[in-house]
């Protein structure tokens, strides 16, 4: 018997998290010349030096509009920078309502 239920609506918040994470992972991977960068990998241990760090945070700000310098130096992971971008984006959204 075919399934006639309506498909579940996608969680928009999950899609946004995924988009932000994917963008930051791409930026980090390109800057480090790696195929991919895991969400929880310490970018310093993957080989980020000071010039690469500047390149990464600058590109994130250009593409996502959020300054993640403090987050990068406190917790240099894609996961932490994703959370910082999402917090800043959520704060901007609530302050403009």
KOLLOVEX-508312 format. One record per residue (C-alpha): y, z, x; residue in three letters; residue number from 0. Coordinates in nm, 3 decimals, m for minus. Layout:
<lodren yy="Y" zz="Z" xx="X" code="ALA" pos="NUM"/>
...
***
This chain:
<lodren yy="0.000" zz="0.000" xx="0.000" code="UNK" pos="0"/>
<lodren yy="0.336" zz="m0.099" xx="0.157" code="UNK" pos="1"/>
<lodren yy="0.595" zz="0.166" xx="0.235" code="UNK" pos="2"/>
<lodren yy="0.880" zz="0.117" xx="m0.014" code="UNK" pos="3"/>
<lodren yy="1.099" zz="0.406" xx="0.101" code="UNK" pos="4"/>
<lodren yy="1.443" zz="0.330" xx="0.234" code="UNK" pos="5"/>
<lodren yy="1.461" zz="0.349" xx="0.614" code="UNK" pos="6"/>
<lodren yy="1.631" zz="0.660" xx="0.745" code="UNK" pos="7"/>
<lodren yy="1.994" zz="0.619" xx="0.840" code="UNK" pos="8"/>
<lodren yy="2.043" zz="0.632" xx="1.217" code="UNK" pos="9"/>
<lodren yy="2.216" zz="0.941" xx="1.349" code="UNK" pos="10"/>
<lodren yy="2.557" zz="0.810" xx="1.458" code="UNK" pos="11"/>
<lodren yy="2.608" zz="1.108" xx="1.688" code="UNK" pos="12"/>
<lodren yy="2.286" zz="1.027" xx="1.876" code="UNK" pos="13"/>
<lodren yy="2.395" zz="0.666" xx="1.916" code="UNK" pos="14"/>
<lodren yy="2.728" zz="0.778" xx="2.063" code="UNK" pos="15"/>
<lodren yy="2.555" zz="1.016" xx="2.304" code="UNK" pos="16"/>
<lodren yy="2.320" zz="0.740" xx="2.408" code="UNK" pos="17"/>
<lodren yy="2.607" zz="0.494" xx="2.459" code="UNK" pos="18"/>
<lodren yy="2.804" zz="0.740" xx="2.672" code="UNK" pos="19"/>
<lodren yy="2.500" zz="0.836" xx="2.878" code="UNK" pos="20"/>
<lodren yy="2.401" zz="0.473" xx="2.925" code="UNK" pos="21"/>
<lodren yy="2.751" zz="0.382" xx="3.043" code="UNK" pos="22"/>
<lodren yy="2.766" zz="0.671" xx="3.289" code="UNK" pos="23"/>
<lodren yy="2.414" zz="0.601" xx="3.419" code="UNK" pos="24"/>
<lodren yy="2.509" zz="0.235" xx="3.474" code="UNK" pos="25"/>
<lodren yy="2.830" zz="0.329" xx="3.657" code="UNK" pos="26"/>
<lodren yy="2.645" zz="0.575" xx="3.882" code="UNK" pos="27"/>
<lodren yy="2.358" zz="0.336" xx="3.951" code="UNK" pos="28"/>
<lodren yy="2.597" zz="0.053" xx="4.040" code="UNK" pos="29"/>
<lodren yy="2.803" zz="0.278" xx="4.267" code="UNK" pos="30"/>
<lodren yy="2.489" zz="0.402" xx="4.445" code="UNK" pos="31"/>
<lodren yy="2.318" zz="0.060" xx="4.448" code="UNK" pos="32"/>
<lodren yy="2.019" zz="0.206" xx="4.264" code="UNK" pos="33"/>
<lodren yy="1.813" zz="0.055" xx="3.983" code="UNK" pos="34"/>
<lodren yy="1.865" zz="0.365" xx="3.769" code="UNK" pos="35"/>
<lodren yy="1.992" zz="0.722" xx="3.778" code="UNK" pos="36"/>
<lodren yy="1.816" zz="0.996" xx="3.578" code="UNK" pos="37"/>
<lodren yy="2.023" zz="1.206" xx="3.337" code="UNK" pos="38"/>
<lodren yy="1.961" zz="1.532" xx="3.520" code="UNK" pos="39"/>
<lodren yy="1.958" zz="1.411" xx="3.881" code="UNK" pos="40"/>
<lodren yy="2.210" zz="1.571" xx="4.115" code="UNK" pos="41"/>
<lodren yy="2.422" zz="1.275" xx="4.223" code="UNK" pos="42"/>
<lodren yy="2.513" zz="1.438" xx="4.555" code="UNK" pos="43"/>
<lodren yy="2.143" zz="1.459" xx="4.641" code="UNK" pos="44"/>
<lodren yy="2.111" zz="1.091" xx="4.549" code="UNK" pos="45"/>
<lodren yy="2.367" zz="1.005" xx="4.816" code="UNK" pos="46"/>
<lodren yy="2.714" zz="1.030" xx="4.662" code="UNK" pos="47"/>
<lodren yy="2.979" zz="1.081" xx="4.927" code="UNK" pos="48"/>
<lodren yy="3.349" zz="1.148" xx="4.863" code="UNK" pos="49"/>
<lodren yy="3.443" zz="0.781" xx="4.834" code="UNK" pos="50"/>
<lodren yy="3.158" zz="0.708" xx="4.596" code="UNK" pos="51"/>
<lodren yy="3.252" zz="1.014" xx="4.389" code="UNK" pos="52"/>
<lodren yy="3.607" zz="0.878" xx="4.352" code="UNK" pos="53"/>
<lodren yy="3.466" zz="0.538" xx="4.254" code="UNK" pos="54"/>
<lodren yy="3.238" zz="0.693" xx="3.988" code="UNK" pos="55"/>
<lodren yy="3.496" zz="0.922" xx="3.825" code="UNK" pos="56"/>
<lodren yy="3.760" zz="0.647" xx="3.832" code="UNK" pos="57"/>
<lodren yy="3.526" zz="0.397" xx="3.666" code="UNK" pos="58"/>
<lodren yy="3.424" zz="0.653" xx="3.401" code="UNK" pos="59"/>
<lodren yy="3.790" zz="0.717" xx="3.323" code="UNK" pos="60"/>
<lodren yy="3.862" zz="0.342" xx="3.304" code="UNK" pos="61"/>
<lodren yy="3.569" zz="0.268" xx="3.073" code="UNK" pos="62"/>
<lodren yy="3.551" zz="0.586" xx="2.863" code="UNK" pos="63"/>
<lodren yy="3.906" zz="0.718" xx="2.886" code="UNK" pos="64"/>
<lodren yy="3.811" zz="1.067" xx="3.003" code="UNK" pos="65"/>
<lodren yy="3.879" zz="1.239" xx="3.336" code="UNK" pos="66"/>
<lodren yy="3.553" zz="1.398" xx="3.459" code="UNK" pos="67"/>
<lodren yy="3.663" zz="1.501" xx="3.810" code="UNK" pos="68"/>
<lodren yy="3.622" zz="1.875" xx="3.752" code="UNK" pos="69"/>
<lodren yy="3.285" zz="1.827" xx="3.585" code="UNK" pos="70"/>
<lodren yy="3.163" zz="1.600" xx="3.862" code="UNK" pos="71"/>
<lodren yy="3.240" zz="1.854" xx="4.133" code="UNK" pos="72"/>
<lodren yy="3.105" zz="2.149" xx="3.930" code="UNK" pos="73"/>
<lodren yy="2.783" zz="1.982" xx="3.810" code="UNK" pos="74"/>
<lodren yy="2.734" zz="1.630" xx="3.946" code="UNK" pos="75"/>
<lodren yy="2.489" zz="1.497" xx="3.687" code="UNK" pos="76"/>
<lodren yy="2.506" zz="1.223" xx="3.425" code="UNK" pos="77"/>
<lodren yy="2.410" zz="1.483" xx="3.166" code="UNK" pos="78"/>
<lodren yy="2.707" zz="1.709" xx="3.251" code="UNK" pos="79"/>
<lodren yy="2.955" zz="1.421" xx="3.260" code="UNK" pos="80"/>
<lodren yy="2.821" zz="1.290" xx="2.928" code="UNK" pos="81"/>
<lodren yy="2.879" zz="1.633" xx="2.772" code="UNK" pos="82"/>
<lodren yy="3.234" zz="1.643" xx="2.913" code="UNK" pos="83"/>
<lodren yy="3.315" zz="1.298" xx="2.773" code="UNK" pos="84"/>
<lodren yy="3.171" zz="1.389" xx="2.433" code="UNK" pos="85"/>
<lodren yy="3.367" zz="1.718" xx="2.420" code="UNK" pos="86"/>
<lodren yy="3.689" zz="1.540" xx="2.510" code="UNK" pos="87"/>
<lodren yy="3.622" zz="1.265" xx="2.258" code="UNK" pos="88"/>
<lodren yy="3.542" zz="1.519" xx="1.985" code="UNK" pos="89"/>
<lodren yy="3.860" zz="1.714" xx="2.067" code="UNK" pos="90"/>
<lodren yy="4.067" zz="1.396" xx="2.045" code="UNK" pos="91"/>
<lodren yy="3.907" zz="1.307" xx="1.712" code="UNK" pos="92"/>
<lodren yy="3.973" zz="1.650" xx="1.556" code="UNK" pos="93"/>
<lodren yy="4.328" zz="1.672" xx="1.689" code="UNK" pos="94"/>
<lodren yy="4.424" zz="1.337" xx="1.532" code="UNK" pos="95"/>
<lodren yy="4.307" zz="1.431" xx="1.182" code="UNK" pos="96"/>
***
